[in-house]
Amino acid sequence: MNKAEMRNLLQRIKSKEIEIEAAMEIFEDLPYKELGFAKIDNHREIRVGYPEVLYCEGKTVEQVRSIIQFMLTQDNNILATRVNEKMYEAIKTFGVEARYNPLGRTITIRKREEQLTDSYIAIVSAGTSDMPVVEEAAETAVILGNRVEKIMDVGVAGIHRLFAQIDLIRGARVVIVVAGMEGALASVIGGLVDKPIIAVPTSVGYGANFGGLSALLSMLNSCASGVSVVNIDNGFGAAYNASIINRL
């Protein structure tokens, strides 16, 4: 439930369009819906502005299907991350228009149209190998109501490619920088733009990359002052925070 739905329900109670007992049944599930294996937070959008997002990794296909089935009874847009093909096939059985991004491993289902922001989030990747994280971030940002501009494959090994896109990056309200290997791109962009930068280290790289740890440590130790960092491969977390900034 969101604030508009709650306001509408309270107005209906006030005008006696709905009986108290019927309203009580609705309020029973307001804090959360108990499914036994999961408690779905129906109150989250009222508290923080965005509904709960479903993280699917580690869940069974049937668990994901059951959670989505309940979410479809609500009026919120739905985002599921770390989805696999079997989960998508199970969700398709509901007959809803579900958008599956196999590269970003996300599913989005629109229950209502969100007006996109005038300002945009720039998502900048160092290399094509970083695209799964870019796609997760982009799908998250869009379903949360943001315009997105993706700037791909502009890493420091060919830095002239970055300079060709710098005006587009500078025009953003907030910049997400996605990079593996040594993760230097976030610091470079941090020295060129006056916008907040959210750096996402990826697990892309050879042996001493340590599954993204080298990029993570480089970004955490950035000399550029405007760089904040999320966890390895966490495109969702970067986009969620960028959305909060973009909608201030």
DANOR-V755977 format. One record per residue. N is the residue number from 1. SS is DSSP state (H for helix, E for strand, L for the rest). D_CENTER is the distance of its C-alpha to the mean C-alpha in Angstrom with 1 decimal. Layout:
N|SS|D_CENTER ; N|SS|D_CENTER
This chain:
1|L|19.3 ; 2|L|18.4 ; 3|H|20.9 ; 4|H|22.4 ; 5|H|23.1 ; 6|H|24.7 ; 7|H|26.7 ; 8|H|27.9 ; 9|H|28.9 ; 10|H|30.8 ; 11|H|32.6 ; 12|H|33.6 ; 13|H|35.1 ; 14|H|36.9 ; 15|L|38.4 ; 16|L|39.3 ; 17|L|37.5 ; 18|L|36.1 ; 19|L|38.1 ; 20|H|37.3 ; 21|H|37.2 ; 22|H|34.7 ; 23|H|32.5 ; 24|H|32.8 ; 25|H|31.6 ; 26|H|28.3 ; 27|H|28.0 ; 28|H|28.6 ; 29|L|25.1 ; 30|L|23.5 ; 31|L|22.7 ; 32|L|21.4 ; 33|E|22.5 ; 34|E|24.4 ; 35|L|24.2 ; 36|L|26.1 ; 37|L|23.7 ; 38|L|20.7 ; 39|E|20.5 ; 40|E|17.9 ; 41|L|17.0 ; 42|L|18.1 ; 43|L|18.6 ; 44|H|15.1 ; 45|H|14.4 ; 46|H|18.0 ; 47|H|17.6 ; 48|H|14.3 ; 49|L|13.4 ; 50|L|10.4 ; 51|L|11.3 ; 52|L|10.8 ; 53|L|8.2 ; 54|E|10.5 ; 55|E|10.7 ; 56|L|13.5 ; 57|L|15.1 ; 58|L|18.4 ; 59|L|18.7 ; 60|L|21.4 ; 61|H|21.1 ; 62|H|23.0 ; 63|H|20.9 ; 64|H|17.7 ; 65|H|20.0 ; 66|H|21.4 ; 67|H|18.2 ; 68|H|16.9 ; 69|H|20.5 ; 70|H|20.4 ; 71|H|17.1 ; 72|L|18.7 ; 73|L|21.5 ; 74|L|19.3 ; 75|L|18.4 ; 76|L|14.7 ; 77|L|12.2 ; 78|E|10.9 ; 79|E|7.8 ; 80|E|9.1 ; 81|E|8.2 ; 82|L|11.2 ; 83|L|13.3 ; 84|L|16.8 ; 85|H|19.3 ; 86|H|21.3 ; 87|H|18.6 ; 88|H|17.9 ; 89|H|21.6 ; 90|H|21.9 ; 91|H|19.4 ; 92|H|21.3 ; 93|L|24.4 ; 94|L|23.2 ; 95|L|23.9 ; 96|L|20.8 ; 97|L|19.1 ; 98|E|16.1 ; 99|E|14.4 ; 100|E|14.1 ; 101|E|12.9 ; 102|L|15.2 ; 103|L|14.4 ; 104|L|10.6 ; 105|L|11.6 ; 106|E|9.4 ; 107|E|11.0 ; 108|E|10.4 ; 109|E|13.3 ; 110|L|14.3 ; 111|L|16.7 ; 112|L|17.1 ; 113|L|16.7 ; 114|L|14.8 ; 115|L|16.7 ; 116|L|14.8 ; 117|L|15.4 ; 118|L|18.5 ; 119|L|17.1 ; 120|E|14.5 ; 121|E|12.1 ; 122|E|13.8 ; 123|E|12.2 ; 124|E|15.3 ; 125|E|16.2 ; 126|L|19.5 ; 127|L|20.3 ; 128|H|19.7 ; 129|H|19.3 ; 130|H|16.0 ; 131|H|14.6 ; 132|H|12.8 ; 133|H|10.4 ; 134|H|10.4 ; 135|H|9.6 ; 136|H|6.6 ; 137|H|5.3 ; 138|H|7.2 ; 139|H|6.4 ; 140|H|2.9 ; 141|H|5.3 ; 142|H|8.1 ; 143|H|7.7 ; 144|L|7.3 ; 145|L|10.5 ; 146|L|10.5 ; 147|E|12.8 ; 148|E|11.9 ; 149|E|14.7 ; 150|E|14.6 ; 151|E|17.5 ; 152|L|18.3 ; 153|L|20.9 ; 154|L|22.3 ; 155|L|23.0 ; 156|H|26.0 ; 157|H|28.3 ; 158|H|28.7 ; 159|L|27.8 ; 160|H|29.6 ; 161|H|26.7 ; 162|H|24.5 ; 163|H|27.2 ; 164|L|27.4 ; 165|L|23.8 ; 166|H|24.1 ; 167|H|24.7 ; 168|H|21.5 ; 169|H|19.6 ; 170|H|21.8 ; 171|L|21.1 ; 172|L|17.4 ; 173|L|16.6 ; 174|E|14.4 ; 175|E|14.1 ; 176|E|11.8 ; 177|E|14.4 ; 178|E|14.0 ; 179|E|17.4 ; 180|L|19.4 ; 181|L|23.2 ; 182|L|24.3 ; 183|L|21.1 ; 184|L|23.4 ; 185|H|21.4 ; 186|H|19.4 ; 187|H|22.9 ; 188|H|24.4 ; 189|H|21.9 ; 190|H|22.1 ; 191|L|25.8 ; 192|L|25.5 ; 193|L|23.1 ; 194|L|23.3 ; 195|L|19.6 ; 196|E|17.2 ; 197|E|15.9 ; 198|E|13.0 ; 199|E|14.3 ; 200|E|12.7 ; 201|E|15.8 ; 202|L|15.9 ; 203|L|18.5 ; 204|L|20.2 ; 205|L|23.8 ; 206|L|27.3 ; 207|H|28.9 ; 208|H|28.9 ; 209|H|25.2 ; 210|H|25.0 ; 211|H|21.8 ; 212|H|19.9 ; 213|H|21.9 ; 214|H|23.9 ; 215|H|20.9 ; 216|H|19.5 ; 217|H|22.9 ; 218|H|23.5 ; 219|H|20.5 ; 220|H|21.4 ; 221|L|24.9 ; 222|L|24.1 ; 223|L|26.9 ; 224|L|24.8 ; 225|L|24.3 ; 226|L|21.1 ; 227|E|18.9 ; 228|E|16.6 ; 229|E|15.2 ; 230|E|12.5 ; 231|L|13.5 ; 232|L|14.5 ; 233|L|12.1 ; 234|L|9.0 ; 235|H|6.8 ; 236|H|3.7 ; 237|H|6.1 ; 238|H|7.2 ; 239|H|4.8 ; 240|H|4.9 ; 241|H|8.5 ; 242|H|9.1 ; 243|H|8.4 ; 244|H|10.9 ; 245|H|13.2 ; 246|H|13.2 ; 247|L|14.1 ; 248|L|16.8
